[in-house]
């Protein structure tokens, strides 16, 4: 084994080539990470938007309107599960996220609601807030 003192010093040109090569490699890695981050952000926003503004499809044989009862003291999670089980929303998680983002998770009103299956998640949330 050679120790550091016995190794010949690298000429300046070789050191510059190595540092340039290392810098380019770091720039490539940062570029890939930057691109990957924005790709994941775009996908997240795309699917979130799709969940929030999706309007339900009225299927043959299913009633167009659904009556949902929200009990006093129901949590957002309970309401979301109920709406998802009635096939009014596709994602209980998206409903909870939307209620939290709008800061209305504690202001949803109890009562009996008649929802049209073609309503979007945001439309349903708006009705529950009034």
C-alpha positions as CSV (number, residue, x, y, z in Angstrom):
1,X,0.0,0.0,0.0
2,X,1.1,3.5,-0.8
3,X,0.6,6.2,1.8
4,X,-0.3,9.7,0.8
5,X,3.3,11.0,1.0
6,X,4.6,8.4,-1.4
7,X,1.8,9.0,-4.0
8,X,2.8,11.4,-6.7
9,X,0.9,14.7,-6.7
10,X,-1.6,15.0,-9.5
11,X,-0.9,17.7,-12.0
12,X,-3.2,20.7,-12.0
13,X,-4.9,19.7,-15.2
14,X,-5.9,16.3,-13.9
15,X,-7.3,17.9,-10.7
16,X,-9.3,20.4,-12.7
17,X,-10.7,17.6,-14.9
18,X,-11.7,15.6,-11.8
19,X,-13.4,18.6,-10.2
20,X,-15.2,19.5,-13.5
21,X,-16.3,15.9,-13.8
22,X,-17.6,15.9,-10.2
23,X,-19.4,19.2,-10.7
24,X,-21.1,17.9,-13.8
25,X,-22.2,14.8,-12.1
26,X,-23.7,16.8,-9.2
27,X,-25.5,19.1,-11.7
28,X,-27.0,16.0,-13.4
29,X,-28.1,14.5,-10.1
30,X,-29.7,17.8,-9.0
31,X,-31.4,18.2,-12.4
32,X,-32.9,14.7,-12.2
33,X,-34.0,15.2,-8.6
34,X,-35.5,18.6,-9.5
35,X,-37.4,17.1,-12.5
36,X,-38.6,14.1,-10.4
37,X,-39.9,16.4,-7.6
38,X,-41.9,18.5,-10.1
39,X,-43.2,15.4,-11.8
40,X,-44.5,14.0,-8.5
41,X,-46.0,17.4,-7.6
42,X,-47.8,17.5,-10.9
43,X,-49.1,14.0,-10.5
44,X,-50.3,14.8,-7.0
45,X,-52.1,17.9,-8.1
46,X,-53.6,16.2,-11.2
47,X,-55.1,13.4,-9.1
48,X,-56.3,15.7,-6.4
49,X,-58.0,18.0,-8.9
50,X,-59.6,15.0,-10.5
51,X,-61.0,13.8,-7.2
52,X,-62.2,17.2,-6.2
53,X,-64.1,18.2,-9.3
54,X,-65.2,14.7,-10.5
55,X,-68.9,14.5,-11.0
56,X,-70.5,11.2,-10.4
57,X,-72.1,9.2,-13.1
58,X,-75.7,8.3,-12.7
59,X,-76.0,4.6,-13.5
60,X,-79.1,2.9,-14.8
61,X,-81.0,1.2,-12.0
62,X,-79.6,3.5,-9.3
63,X,-81.5,6.4,-7.9
64,X,-80.3,9.8,-9.1
65,X,-80.7,11.4,-5.6
66,X,-79.4,10.0,-2.4
67,X,-80.5,11.1,1.1
68,X,-77.7,11.2,3.6
69,X,-78.1,11.9,7.3
70,X,-75.3,13.5,9.1
71,X,-75.6,13.0,12.9
72,X,-74.7,15.7,15.3
73,X,-71.1,15.2,16.5
74,X,-70.1,13.2,13.4
75,X,-66.4,13.6,12.5
76,X,-65.2,14.4,9.0
77,X,-63.9,10.8,8.7
78,X,-67.4,9.4,9.5
79,X,-69.1,11.7,7.0
80,X,-66.5,10.8,4.4
81,X,-67.0,7.1,4.9
82,X,-70.8,7.5,4.7
83,X,-70.5,9.5,1.5
84,X,-68.1,7.0,0.0
85,X,-70.3,4.0,0.9
86,X,-73.2,5.8,-0.8
87,X,-71.0,6.2,-3.9
88,X,-71.4,10.0,-3.8
89,X,-67.6,10.5,-3.6
90,X,-64.8,8.3,-4.8
91,X,-62.3,8.9,-2.1
92,X,-62.9,9.5,1.6
93,X,-59.3,10.6,2.0
94,X,-59.8,13.3,-0.7
95,X,-62.9,14.5,1.1
96,X,-61.1,14.8,4.5
97,X,-58.2,16.5,2.8
98,X,-60.5,19.1,1.1
99,X,-62.4,19.8,4.4
100,X,-59.1,20.3,6.2
101,X,-57.7,22.5,3.4
102,X,-60.8,24.6,3.5
103,X,-60.7,24.7,7.3
104,X,-64.2,23.5,7.6
105,X,-63.7,20.1,9.2
106,X,-65.3,21.3,12.4
107,X,-68.0,23.4,10.8
108,X,-69.9,20.7,8.9
109,X,-73.6,20.9,9.8
110,X,-75.6,18.0,11.0
111,X,-78.9,17.2,9.2
112,X,-80.5,15.3,6.4
113,X,-79.2,16.1,2.9
114,X,-80.4,15.1,-0.5
115,X,-77.5,14.9,-2.9
116,X,-77.5,14.4,-6.6
117,X,-75.1,11.7,-7.8
118,X,-73.7,14.1,-10.4
119,X,-72.4,16.5,-7.7
120,X,-68.7,16.9,-7.3
121,X,-66.9,16.4,-4.0
122,X,-66.5,20.2,-3.6
123,X,-70.3,20.7,-4.3
124,X,-71.1,18.2,-1.5
125,X,-68.7,19.8,0.9
126,X,-70.1,23.2,0.1
127,X,-73.6,22.0,1.0
128,X,-72.4,20.4,4.2
129,X,-70.8,23.7,5.2
130,X,-74.0,25.8,4.9
